[in-house]
Amino acid sequence: MDEIQSCITSSGEENDGLSRLPQEVLLSILSRLSMKEAARTGVLSHKWKEHWADYPGVLNFEYSRTKEEFCSRTDLARISQDTSDFVNWVTRVVEQHHGASIEEFKVAFDLDNTYQSHIDKWVVSALAKGVKSLEFDFNARHSILIRFPYTLPLECCNPLKCPYNLASTKPRLRTLVLKSIIIATEVLECFLHSCPFLENLHIRRSRGLTSIRVSGLPLALKHLDVSECSKLENIDILAPKLLTFGYKGQPIQLQIRNASLLSEVSVAGERTDPLAYAFDSLSEYFSRLEYLHLSTSLLSEMNLVLPPISNLTNLKHLRLTIEARCTQSLLGWISLIQASPVLQKLTLELGSYNWLCDRILGKHDNPQPLKCLKTLEVFGFVGRIIDLELATYVFENAVVLDEVVLDFKHFFSKHAIRRPHVMKARVMELKRKLPAGARLLVNDWL
């Protein structure tokens, strides 16, 4: 920006060398600047102000205050004013933008249906200008207001059919991120049918979505992540280019078809929901996976022992996020590790709300050597029997273990659990069992 300013001489716009450059060169310069930097070029000259209105880059609108600052606010009038100012700012930029295209359009703020008409126009404008990445994150940043989420209407989602008659380019959308927005099944289908280049789809907390299904149409999706959509019943897609898939929520009917490139999967259940449905639905891809993340609670007795698994033959990193009582055991999950002959990294994220209990350290009935495991990470370690059992199994069977990382932060609350005398004793106990050549790293030590 300073370099641009130095090119403007004190003798006026007629000596402004930059402004005499071809339009396509000027737009190329602007596209390399952030939105704020591009806006600042408007002070250089009248011509640059006009060029800024054609800015083809990233329109990123995020609230400047931190989430913590906003959450701590209790002044309803001030919150309402801040929200109104934010909406007016976005609307003003959208209305002043006269360029033919936009690369990315992102809005991150706690908005609801109060501003329905404004948001509708933002969506239509972005899609009409061939936006490649469209992201709306309306996640609540304070809890003192009753909110009715924004609903994305069907007429705004297909540029070819929108009532504003702005659609002039073929949809170029590659990334769609919708958080805390009501999107109906038919609206999402409109996106999937109308945007042949859509590669990244992320949907979170959408109450209206009941199905993600496109019959017979191969999608270009490479990354699909769906979480906390309380009414979702099924996902049924043909996705030959899919690389990563993530789902968090209640059990659903899950059919991912022809995903021969799928290499990363993340599945998280609700507290009492079994995960077996996901194993049944995705088992045909297990031999291709390199990364697998499972998140669940052992409060459901059905999750104590997993279905038989034998084909995680390419898995390099296994991540387990588990909530359990200290009286329970993770030994039933060792089958996952044994089914992964080339596993290099095992990450455990543990949470438990009762701490000490009297029971004997369990042993697995059929231990097998872990020939490739190099790294063990345990987050939420506080020295409970449930913590020690799995770590001990790894220590006793890992052949090339290089590094063990212990972190005392409770995974769900992010606060360290303070039982210093017991925790230190258990760490020393583990250290004595550490295989030769392995090093122990302890984070958040007391």
HELIX and SHEET records of a PDB file:
HELIX    1   1 ASP A    2  SER A    6  1                                   5    
HELIX    2   2 GLU A   13  ASN A   15  5                                   3    
HELIX    3   3 LEU A   18  ARG A   20  5                                   3    
HELIX    4   4 GLN A   23  SER A   31  1                                   9    
HELIX    5   5 MET A   35  ARG A   40  1                                   6    
HELIX    6   6 THR A   41  VAL A   43  5                                   3    
HELIX    7   7 HIS A   46  TRP A   52  1                                   7    
HELIX    8   8 LYS A   67  CYS A   71  1                                   5    
HELIX    9   9 LEU A   76  GLN A   96  1                                  21    
HELIX   10  10 ASN A  113  TYR A  115  5                                   3    
HELIX   11  11 GLN A  116  ALA A  128  1                                  13    
HELIX   12  12 LEU A  154  CYS A  157  1                                   4    
HELIX   13  13 THR A  185  SER A  194  1                                  10    
HELIX   14  14 ALA A  276  LEU A  282  1                                   7    
HELIX   15  15 SER A  283  ARG A  288  5                                   6    
HELIX   16  16 GLU A  301  ASN A  303  5                                   3    
HELIX   17  17 LEU A  331  TRP A  333  5                                   3    
HELIX   18  18 ILE A  334  GLN A  338  1                                   5    
HELIX   19  19 ILE A  385  ASN A  397  1                                  13    
HELIX   20  20 PRO A  420  LYS A  433  1                                  14    
SHEET    1   A14 VAL A  58  GLU A  62  0                                        
SHEET    2   A14 GLU A 104  ALA A 108  1                                        
SHEET    3   A14 SER A 133  ASP A 137  1                                        
SHEET    4   A14 THR A 175  LYS A 179  1                                        
SHEET    5   A14 ASN A 200  ARG A 204  1                                        
SHEET    6   A14 HIS A 223  SER A 227  1                                        
SHEET    7   A14 THR A 244  LYS A 248  1                                        
SHEET    8   A14 GLU A 264  ALA A 268  1                                        
SHEET    9   A14 TYR A 291  SER A 297  1                                        
SHEET   10   A14 HIS A 317  GLU A 323  1                                        
SHEET   11   A14 LYS A 345  GLY A 351  1                                        
SHEET   12   A14 THR A 375  PHE A 379  1                                        
SHEET   13   A14 GLU A 403  ASP A 407  1                                        
SHEET   14   A14 ARG A 439  ASN A 443  1                                        
SHEET    1   B 3 SER A 211  PRO A 218  0                                        
SHEET    2   B 3 ASN A 234  LEU A 238  1                                        
SHEET    3   B 3 GLN A 253  ARG A 257  1                                        
END                                                                             
